[in-house]
Each structure stands twice: as structure tokens, then as C-alpha cells.
């Protein structure tokens, strides 16, 4: 086992750690995660997941194939989606063992805190058998998509070689076996925080903290007990794990999906209300969003206390470092502050900020119209997960406490060019976002109503399909 031990870096966590973008997980996206960027700058050997195909779907590709102009407002569909989805599932079910035995990034999109010590390749396979069984069409049930996504993802990432010896290994078990010199942990976003940012949904207005500390489906322990178990497991890791970096929860008020309505701002920069751009849910009042952000800071403080208490018991507190993701996003929160210094220059005329993506036609030579990004760009299509540039910015901020002295000046330009969503902006996205805006307004006045009713079919409205796809992250 000696060749397994003491890698420079390992990562565990959920979608933000894995590199998910636009609700999608692919090999390319994982190779452009913040962790892959950090490892490249540090010249650390690092093996990200090499998924042979997207996990069930690739939303950006679906949008590029969409022709919104030809679709009536009440019938926006992804033609042929079901066939592509079932074919992808079938290919995963016949996936051959890989020569790769392990990955250095074990994070799984949709993971809960408890999944770090409960979810293994075997438990994922058991879930798939329960959800699909002998009938692949069971995968089209509304209740199946979210769990099926993480199960397909986890079965592959946690044991790509299908070696029975590692069938029961969780993310934390792999860490304990391999003893990385630097361990990064980023988890906790799927206990309600994602629902706030994507759908503008708050489950407990009277107790904002409760809205982002839900236990999550399938977990027997509450949110804080899950963190306590995780903290104990981290504290008990070998001293060969020299540094443990905990990436705290980000400022959800800064995500691109929640766009400010109106020009007014309160003293802390919050607008009167926010539109969940890439959904058909009602707007979220600004004062409620402000309360959630305040609750996030409180939750982060409690997480730090739990982790440090357990590390102190193990006389290992000195190896624990916290990455303040809340402050990182706050630093670039241009949409709320309206401070141009918080926008991010790339090269030339390219500037990225945390507004939702928007493009415009630009004419060059030869005189062929071309759609180009004109605002936004820190976040991907879903407005929640960072773009390639967003992940690169996070990487830059994580490199600082690592003591990196030579962060390449072109890291953002490279990330911009690597991300086709930014460098080859799809006009279809702007048209789709405009249609979703009309739908939100129609729903709010009672002229339009869509409630997903399974199973998924090709004539499903795109708005209904979105509500199912987000189930990967909303438990």
C-alpha cells in the first residue's frame, strides 16, 4: 500500500469541491476545479476524477442544442432529453473497471456532511439497484433523479477500479488510508443553503439558521451531530496529515442567481428583493436574504468551534486552517455593492463579476455577428456553482494561506479561455433566461402553473425539468 500513502493533497466534500458547474459533473469540469488549479500552481501531483461521460446529463450542452425561438412559452422542452438520460445511465451501468485505483479529489456533487463518513461505492451501488432495479424507466421518477445522480457519481469516484477491497471505503476512509499531507474539506451547502440561492426558498422564516442546517434526506443525525462526527474523524487522522483546510460556507447573497430588483440598497448593500434568475420560483425579499447571510456567519462560527474543540482534544489544533469562503465571495460582491473595484479584470475588455450571465451581439471582421459575454461570468449557468474563472478566483484565495508566493498572473485568463461558457458564450442561454423571467411573472399572477408530475418525459416543460434536476442539491 506504500504507493497509496502521503499524496501532497486530497479533497473531500460536495459539488463546490468536486468542480461541478451548471448543475453538471464531467471529467473536464473536475479538471478545472479550484483544487486542480491549486495543485497545478503548487506543482503537486493531483489526480482528479476522470469520468468517461457526464453524470447523467450535461446541462450546458442541452442548452446549446435548444432553439428557444421555435418554442412557445408554455412548451419549452429539451427534445430527446429522456433518451440521452437513459442512454447515459445504461452506459454507466455497463462501465468497465478502470486502471486508476483512486482519485485525489473524492468530493461528490450533492453530498451531505454525513456522506463523508457514510457513503461508499457499495452503498451507492445498493441505492442504484433500489432506484432502478430491473426497470431503467424507474430512473425517470421525480424522486429518483437526485439520489441516482450522487449514487452514479459516488460509485465511480470512490472505487473506479471496482476492486472489492475498496467497495466500503467512504471519502474519510480513503483519507485515513492514504494520509495526504494537505487535506481540504468543503461541505455543508446541501443542507438548505443551495435551496435559498437557487430557488429563493427559506423553510423557516422565523429561524433563518434552521433553513440552512437541515439534516438532509437519508441522514439519521441532525446537522450539528453530523459535523460533530466529522470533526472527531478529522481529529483522529494520523499526524502524517500535516494540514487540514476547512472551507467554510459562502455568502449566498452574493451568488449570481439571486439578482437584485430595484436600484435601492440598504446600509449593508441589500436590495429590496431578489429574483432567482434560473428558476421559476417567486422573488426573495431582501431582508430575508440578509438574515440568511447573517445566519451563515453564525453557522460558520459554530463549525469552527466544533472542529477546533476536537482538534484540541487530539493536540492537533495547529494543523487546522479555515478558509473564509464567505469573505471571498463578499470581496467580489459587485452586484450588491455596485463598486466597480469588485469586478474582476481578465484581459483586454473582458471583465467578470457576480451578476447572472448576460451576453450581447458583437460585430467584428469579417462582419459576422457573434454573441459574447458582457456581464456576469463568476458563476455558471445555474448561478450557484462558480464558472471556470470563479473557481480560479477561489483557487487564488486558497493559495494565499498555503504560502504560495508565485501565483501565475495568467491563471484567470487561462480559466476564462478554458471555460467555453465564457469564451464561447451561448446566445440560447439569454433567450432561455428571458423566457424564464416571463414565466415567473406569469406564475406570480396566476396565469401559469407548472407542478412536476412524474415520470419525466420529453414533453415536460423546461421549468419542471429544472425543479427535478436541482434535486441533486436540494434534499
C-alpha positions as CSV (number, residue, x, y, z in Angstrom):
1,X,0.0,0.0,0.0
2,X,3.0,2.3,0.2
3,X,2.3,3.8,-3.2
4,X,-1.1,4.9,-1.9
5,X,0.3,6.9,1.0
6,X,1.1,10.6,1.6
7,X,-0.1,12.3,-1.5
8,X,0.5,16.0,-1.5
9,X,-3.2,16.9,-1.5
10,X,-6.6,15.3,-1.2
11,X,-10.1,16.9,-1.3
12,X,-13.3,15.7,0.2
13,X,-16.7,17.4,0.2
14,X,-19.6,18.2,-2.2
15,X,-20.2,19.9,-5.6
16,X,-18.2,23.0,-4.9
17,X,-15.2,20.9,-4.0
18,X,-15.7,18.5,-7.0
19,X,-15.8,21.3,-9.5
20,X,-19.5,21.0,-10.6
21,X,-20.7,23.7,-12.9
22,X,-24.2,24.3,-14.4
23,X,-25.6,21.5,-12.3
24,X,-23.3,19.1,-14.2
25,X,-20.4,16.9,-13.4
26,X,-17.9,15.9,-16.1
27,X,-14.2,15.0,-16.3
28,X,-13.4,18.3,-17.9
29,X,-15.1,20.3,-15.2
30,X,-13.4,18.4,-12.4
31,X,-10.0,19.1,-14.1
32,X,-10.7,22.8,-13.9
33,X,-11.9,22.8,-10.2
34,X,-10.3,25.2,-7.7
35,X,-8.4,22.2,-6.2
36,X,-6.9,21.3,-9.6
37,X,-5.7,24.9,-10.1
38,X,-4.2,24.9,-6.6
39,X,-2.3,21.7,-7.2
40,X,-1.0,22.9,-10.5
41,X,0.4,26.1,-9.0
42,X,1.9,24.2,-6.1
43,X,3.3,21.6,-8.5
44,X,1.7,18.9,-6.5
45,X,0.7,15.6,-8.2
46,X,-3.0,15.5,-8.2
47,X,-5.5,13.1,-9.8
48,X,-9.0,14.5,-10.4
49,X,-11.9,12.2,-11.3
50,X,-11.8,11.2,-15.0
51,X,-15.5,10.4,-15.6
52,X,-15.7,8.8,-19.0
53,X,-19.0,10.7,-19.6
54,X,-21.1,13.3,-17.8
55,X,-23.0,12.1,-14.7
56,X,-26.5,11.6,-16.2
57,X,-26.7,14.9,-18.1
58,X,-24.7,17.9,-19.3
59,X,-27.0,21.0,-18.9
60,X,-24.8,23.4,-20.8
61,X,-24.8,21.1,-23.8
62,X,-28.6,20.7,-23.6
63,X,-29.0,24.5,-23.6
64,X,-26.7,24.9,-26.6
65,X,-28.9,22.4,-28.5
66,X,-32.1,24.3,-27.6
67,X,-33.8,26.7,-30.1
68,X,-36.0,28.9,-27.8
69,X,-37.2,30.9,-30.8
70,X,-39.1,28.0,-32.2
71,X,-40.8,27.2,-28.9
72,X,-44.0,28.6,-27.4
73,X,-43.7,29.9,-23.9
74,X,-45.9,27.2,-22.4
75,X,-43.9,24.4,-24.1
76,X,-40.2,24.9,-23.7
77,X,-38.8,21.4,-23.9
78,X,-35.4,19.7,-24.2
79,X,-36.3,17.4,-27.1
80,X,-34.8,14.0,-26.8
81,X,-33.6,14.6,-23.2
82,X,-35.1,11.3,-21.9
83,X,-33.3,9.2,-24.5
84,X,-30.0,10.8,-23.8
85,X,-30.5,10.5,-20.0
86,X,-31.4,6.8,-20.2
87,X,-28.5,6.1,-22.6
88,X,-26.1,7.8,-20.2
89,X,-27.5,5.7,-17.3
90,X,-27.2,2.5,-19.4
91,X,-23.5,3.3,-20.2
92,X,-22.8,3.9,-16.5
93,X,-24.4,0.6,-15.7
94,X,-22.0,-1.1,-18.1
95,X,-18.9,0.9,-17.1
96,X,-15.8,-1.3,-17.1
97,X,-13.3,-1.2,-14.3
98,X,-10.6,1.5,-14.6
99,X,-6.9,1.0,-14.2
100,X,-7.0,4.0,-11.8
101,X,-7.5,2.8,-8.2
102,X,-8.1,6.1,-6.5
103,X,-8.6,9.8,-7.1
104,X,-7.2,12.7,-5.1
105,X,-10.5,14.6,-5.3
106,X,-13.2,12.4,-3.8
107,X,-15.9,15.2,-3.4
108,X,-19.3,14.3,-4.7
109,X,-21.9,16.8,-6.1
110,X,-25.0,16.7,-3.8
111,X,-23.1,15.2,-0.8
112,X,-24.3,16.0,2.7
113,X,-21.9,16.2,5.7
114,X,-22.8,12.7,6.8
115,X,-22.0,11.3,3.3
116,X,-18.3,11.9,4.0
117,X,-18.3,9.0,6.5
118,X,-21.4,7.0,5.4
119,X,-21.4,6.9,1.6
120,X,-19.3,4.3,-0.1
121,X,-19.2,2.7,-3.6
122,X,-21.2,-0.2,-2.3
123,X,-23.9,1.9,-0.6
124,X,-24.1,3.9,-3.9
125,X,-24.5,0.7,-5.9
126,X,-27.1,-0.5,-3.5
127,X,-29.0,2.7,-4.0
128,X,-28.9,2.4,-7.8
129,X,-30.2,-1.2,-7.6
130,X,-33.1,0.0,-5.3
131,X,-33.9,3.0,-7.5
132,X,-33.6,1.3,-10.9
133,X,-33.7,-2.5,-10.2
134,X,-34.6,-4.3,-13.4
135,X,-36.5,-1.4,-14.9
136,X,-34.4,1.5,-16.2
137,X,-37.5,3.6,-16.6
138,X,-37.7,3.8,-12.8
139,X,-34.9,6.3,-13.2
140,X,-37.4,8.7,-14.6
141,X,-39.3,9.0,-11.3
142,X,-39.1,12.5,-9.9
143,X,-37.9,11.1,-6.5
144,X,-35.1,9.1,-8.1
145,X,-33.0,11.7,-10.0
146,X,-31.2,13.4,-7.2
147,X,-30.1,10.2,-5.3
148,X,-29.4,8.5,-8.6
149,X,-27.0,11.3,-9.6
150,X,-24.9,11.1,-6.5
151,X,-25.0,7.3,-6.5
152,X,-23.7,7.0,-10.0
153,X,-21.1,9.7,-9.2
154,X,-20.1,8.1,-5.9
155,X,-19.9,4.5,-7.2
156,X,-17.4,5.6,-9.8
157,X,-15.3,8.2,-7.8
158,X,-15.0,6.1,-4.7
159,X,-13.9,2.9,-6.4
160,X,-13.2,3.4,-10.2
161,X,-11.3,0.1,-10.4
162,X,-14.3,-1.8,-8.9
163,X,-11.9,-3.6,-6.6
164,X,-13.9,-5.4,-3.9
165,X,-11.3,-4.4,-1.4
166,X,-12.4,-0.7,-1.6
167,X,-16.2,-1.2,-2.0
168,X,-16.9,0.0,1.5
169,X,-14.5,2.9,1.5
170,X,-16.0,6.3,2.2
171,X,-14.3,9.6,1.5
172,X,-12.9,9.7,5.0
173,X,-11.8,6.1,4.8
174,X,-9.7,6.9,1.7
175,X,-8.2,9.8,3.6
176,X,-7.3,7.7,6.6
177,X,-5.7,5.1,4.3
178,X,-3.7,7.5,2.2
179,X,-2.8,10.2,4.7
180,X,-2.4,13.2,2.5
181,X,0.0,15.9,3.6
182,X,-2.7,18.5,2.9
183,X,-6.4,17.7,3.3
184,X,-9.1,20.1,2.0
185,X,-12.7,19.8,3.3
186,X,-15.6,21.7,1.7
187,X,-19.1,20.5,2.7
188,X,-22.4,21.7,4.1
189,X,-24.1,23.5,1.2
190,X,-26.8,21.0,0.6
191,X,-28.5,21.3,4.0
192,X,-30.7,24.2,2.8
193,X,-28.2,26.8,1.5
194,X,-28.5,25.7,-2.1
195,X,-32.3,26.0,-1.9
196,X,-32.0,29.6,-0.8
197,X,-29.7,30.6,-3.6
198,X,-31.3,28.6,-6.4
199,X,-35.0,28.8,-5.6
200,X,-35.1,31.7,-3.2
201,X,-36.6,29.2,-0.8
202,X,-36.5,29.6,3.0
203,X,-38.0,26.8,5.1
204,X,-38.2,28.7,8.4
205,X,-38.6,32.4,8.2
206,X,-38.7,32.8,12.0
207,X,-35.4,30.9,12.4
208,X,-33.1,31.6,9.4
209,X,-30.3,29.4,10.7
210,X,-32.7,26.4,10.6
211,X,-33.2,27.0,6.9
212,X,-29.5,26.2,6.2
213,X,-28.9,23.4,8.8
214,X,-31.5,20.8,7.7
215,X,-30.3,17.2,8.3
216,X,-30.8,16.2,4.7
217,X,-32.6,13.2,3.3
218,X,-31.3,9.8,4.4
219,X,-29.3,11.1,7.3
220,X,-30.1,9.8,10.8
221,X,-28.2,12.5,12.6
222,X,-29.1,16.2,12.7
223,X,-26.8,18.8,11.0
224,X,-24.7,19.5,14.1
225,X,-24.3,15.9,15.1
226,X,-23.0,15.2,11.5
227,X,-20.4,18.0,12.0
228,X,-19.5,16.6,15.4
229,X,-18.9,13.1,13.9
230,X,-16.9,14.6,11.0
231,X,-14.8,16.7,13.4
232,X,-14.0,13.7,15.6
233,X,-12.9,11.7,12.5
234,X,-10.7,14.5,11.3
235,X,-9.1,14.9,14.7
236,X,-8.3,11.2,14.8
237,X,-6.4,11.3,11.5
238,X,-2.8,10.4,11.5
239,X,-0.3,13.2,12.2
240,X,1.0,12.5,8.7
241,X,-1.9,14.6,7.6
242,X,0.0,17.8,8.2
243,X,-2.6,20.4,7.4
244,X,-6.4,20.3,7.3
245,X,-8.1,23.1,5.5
246,X,-11.8,23.6,6.2
247,X,-13.5,25.8,3.6
248,X,-16.4,27.4,5.3
249,X,-19.9,28.2,3.9
250,X,-20.1,31.1,1.4
251,X,-22.2,34.2,1.3
252,X,-25.4,33.1,-0.5
253,X,-26.4,36.7,-1.0
254,X,-23.5,37.1,-3.4
255,X,-24.4,34.2,-5.8
256,X,-25.3,35.2,-9.4
257,X,-28.7,33.5,-9.5
258,X,-30.2,35.9,-7.0
259,X,-30.3,39.2,-8.9
260,X,-31.2,42.5,-7.1
261,X,-34.5,44.1,-8.0
262,X,-34.6,47.9,-8.0
263,X,-31.7,50.4,-7.6
264,X,-32.1,50.9,-3.9
265,X,-29.7,49.3,-1.3
266,X,-29.8,49.3,2.4
267,X,-26.7,50.2,4.5
268,X,-25.3,46.7,4.1
269,X,-25.8,46.6,0.3
270,X,-29.0,44.5,0.1
271,X,-31.7,45.3,-2.4
272,X,-35.4,45.3,-1.5
273,X,-35.9,41.9,-3.3
274,X,-34.1,39.3,-5.4
275,X,-35.1,37.4,-8.5
276,X,-34.0,33.7,-8.7
277,X,-33.0,34.1,-12.3
278,X,-32.5,30.5,-13.4
279,X,-35.8,29.2,-11.9
280,X,-39.5,30.0,-11.9
281,X,-39.8,30.5,-8.2
282,X,-41.1,33.8,-6.6
283,X,-38.7,36.6,-5.7
284,X,-37.0,36.6,-2.3
285,X,-37.4,39.6,0.0
286,X,-34.0,41.4,0.6
287,X,-34.4,41.5,4.4
288,X,-34.9,37.7,4.4
289,X,-31.7,37.2,2.3
290,X,-29.8,39.4,4.7
291,X,-31.0,37.3,7.7
292,X,-29.8,34.1,5.9
293,X,-26.4,35.7,5.3
294,X,-26.2,36.7,9.0
295,X,-27.1,33.1,9.9
296,X,-24.3,31.7,7.6
297,X,-21.8,33.7,9.6
298,X,-23.2,32.3,12.8
299,X,-23.1,28.7,11.4
300,X,-19.5,29.1,10.3
301,X,-18.5,30.2,13.8
302,X,-20.1,27.1,15.3
303,X,-18.4,24.9,12.7
304,X,-15.1,26.4,13.6
305,X,-15.7,25.8,17.3
306,X,-16.7,22.1,16.8
307,X,-13.6,21.4,14.6
308,X,-11.2,23.3,16.9
309,X,-12.5,21.7,20.0
310,X,-11.9,18.2,18.6
311,X,-8.5,19.1,17.2
312,X,-7.5,20.5,20.6
313,X,-8.5,17.2,22.3
314,X,-6.2,15.5,19.9
315,X,-3.5,18.1,20.5
316,X,-3.6,18.9,16.8
317,X,-5.3,22.3,16.6
318,X,-2.2,23.9,15.0
319,X,-2.7,21.9,11.8
320,X,-6.2,23.2,11.2
321,X,-6.7,26.2,8.9
322,X,-10.0,27.8,7.9
323,X,-10.7,29.2,4.5
324,X,-13.3,32.0,4.8
325,X,-15.4,31.4,1.7
326,X,-18.0,33.9,3.0
327,X,-15.4,36.7,2.8
328,X,-14.0,35.5,-0.5
329,X,-17.5,36.0,-2.1
330,X,-18.1,39.2,-0.2
331,X,-14.9,40.6,-1.7
332,X,-16.3,40.2,-5.2
333,X,-19.9,41.1,-4.5
334,X,-20.3,43.7,-7.1
335,X,-24.0,43.1,-7.8
336,X,-24.8,44.3,-4.3
337,X,-22.1,46.9,-3.6
338,X,-22.2,48.4,-7.1
339,X,-18.5,49.0,-6.5
340,X,-16.6,48.6,-9.8
341,X,-13.4,47.7,-7.9
342,X,-15.1,44.4,-7.0
343,X,-15.3,43.4,-10.7
344,X,-12.5,41.1,-11.9
345,X,-10.5,42.2,-15.0
346,X,-9.3,39.3,-17.2
347,X,-7.6,40.6,-20.3
348,X,-8.4,43.4,-22.7
349,X,-12.1,44.3,-22.5
350,X,-13.0,41.1,-20.6
351,X,-14.3,41.8,-17.1
352,X,-16.1,39.2,-14.9
353,X,-18.5,40.0,-12.0
354,X,-21.0,38.1,-9.8
355,X,-24.2,39.2,-11.7
356,X,-26.0,36.5,-13.6
357,X,-24.6,35.8,-17.1
358,X,-25.6,38.0,-19.9
359,X,-24.3,38.4,-23.5
360,X,-24.6,40.7,-26.4
361,X,-24.0,40.7,-30.1
362,X,-20.6,42.0,-31.2
363,X,-19.7,42.6,-34.8
364,X,-16.0,42.1,-35.9
365,X,-14.2,41.4,-39.1
366,X,-15.3,39.5,-41.1
367,X,-18.7,41.1,-40.3
368,X,-20.3,38.0,-38.7
369,X,-22.4,38.7,-35.6
370,X,-21.1,36.9,-32.5
371,X,-22.6,36.6,-29.1
372,X,-20.2,37.5,-26.3
373,X,-20.3,37.7,-22.6
374,X,-21.0,41.3,-21.4
375,X,-21.7,40.9,-17.7
376,X,-21.5,38.2,-15.0
377,X,-19.2,35.3,-15.5
378,X,-18.2,34.5,-11.9
379,X,-20.9,31.9,-11.8
380,X,-22.0,29.2,-14.3
381,X,-25.4,28.6,-15.8
382,X,-27.1,27.6,-12.6
383,X,-26.0,30.9,-11.0
384,X,-24.8,28.9,-7.9
385,X,-21.7,27.0,-8.9
386,X,-18.7,29.1,-10.0
387,X,-17.6,29.3,-13.6
388,X,-14.1,28.3,-14.5
389,X,-13.0,31.8,-13.7
390,X,-14.9,31.7,-10.4
391,X,-13.1,28.6,-9.4
392,X,-9.8,30.1,-10.4
393,X,-10.5,33.1,-8.2
394,X,-11.3,30.8,-5.3
395,X,-8.0,29.0,-6.0
396,X,-6.1,32.2,-5.8
397,X,-7.6,33.0,-2.4
398,X,-6.9,29.4,-1.2
399,X,-3.3,29.6,-2.3
400,X,-2.6,32.6,0.0
401,X,-2.8,30.7,3.3
402,X,-0.7,27.9,1.6
403,X,2.1,30.4,1.4
404,X,2.2,30.4,-2.4
405,X,4.5,33.3,-3.4
406,X,4.2,32.9,-7.2
407,X,0.6,32.8,-8.4
408,X,0.7,32.9,-12.2
409,X,-0.6,36.2,-13.5
410,X,-2.4,34.5,-16.3
411,X,-4.4,32.0,-14.2
412,X,-7.7,33.9,-14.7
413,X,-7.1,34.4,-18.5
414,X,-6.4,30.7,-18.8
415,X,-9.5,29.8,-16.8
416,X,-11.6,32.2,-19.0
417,X,-10.4,30.5,-22.2
418,X,-10.8,27.0,-20.7
419,X,-14.5,27.7,-19.9
420,X,-16.5,27.5,-23.1
421,X,-19.5,29.1,-21.4
422,X,-17.5,32.3,-21.1
423,X,-15.2,32.2,-24.1
424,X,-17.9,30.8,-26.5
425,X,-21.0,32.3,-24.9
426,X,-24.3,30.6,-25.9
427,X,-27.0,33.0,-27.2
428,X,-29.5,30.3,-26.3
429,X,-28.9,31.0,-22.6
430,X,-30.0,34.6,-22.8
431,X,-33.2,33.7,-24.7
432,X,-33.9,31.0,-22.1
433,X,-33.4,33.3,-19.2
434,X,-35.7,35.9,-20.8
435,X,-38.4,33.2,-21.1
436,X,-38.0,32.1,-17.5
437,X,-38.5,35.7,-16.4
438,X,-41.8,35.9,-18.3
439,X,-42.8,32.6,-16.7
440,X,-42.0,33.8,-13.2
441,X,-44.2,36.9,-13.8
442,X,-47.0,34.8,-15.3
443,X,-46.9,32.3,-12.4
444,X,-46.9,35.2,-9.8
445,X,-50.2,36.5,-11.2
446,X,-51.8,33.1,-11.6
447,X,-51.7,32.8,-15.4
448,X,-49.3,29.9,-15.5
449,X,-48.9,26.9,-13.2
450,X,-46.4,24.0,-13.5
451,X,-46.0,21.3,-10.9
452,X,-43.8,18.4,-11.9
453,X,-45.7,15.1,-12.2
454,X,-43.6,12.0,-12.9
455,X,-42.3,10.2,-14.7
456,X,-40.0,12.6,-16.7
457,X,-40.9,12.7,-20.3
458,X,-39.7,14.6,-23.4
459,X,-42.8,16.8,-23.4
460,X,-42.0,18.1,-19.9
461,X,-41.7,21.9,-19.7
462,X,-38.1,23.0,-19.0
463,X,-39.2,24.8,-15.8
464,X,-40.5,21.4,-14.5
465,X,-37.3,19.7,-15.5
466,X,-35.2,22.2,-13.7
467,X,-37.1,21.6,-10.5
468,X,-36.2,17.9,-10.8
469,X,-32.5,18.4,-11.7
470,X,-32.0,20.7,-8.7
471,X,-32.9,17.7,-6.6
472,X,-29.3,16.7,-6.7
473,X,-28.6,19.6,-4.4
474,X,-31.9,20.1,-2.5
475,X,-32.6,17.2,-0.2
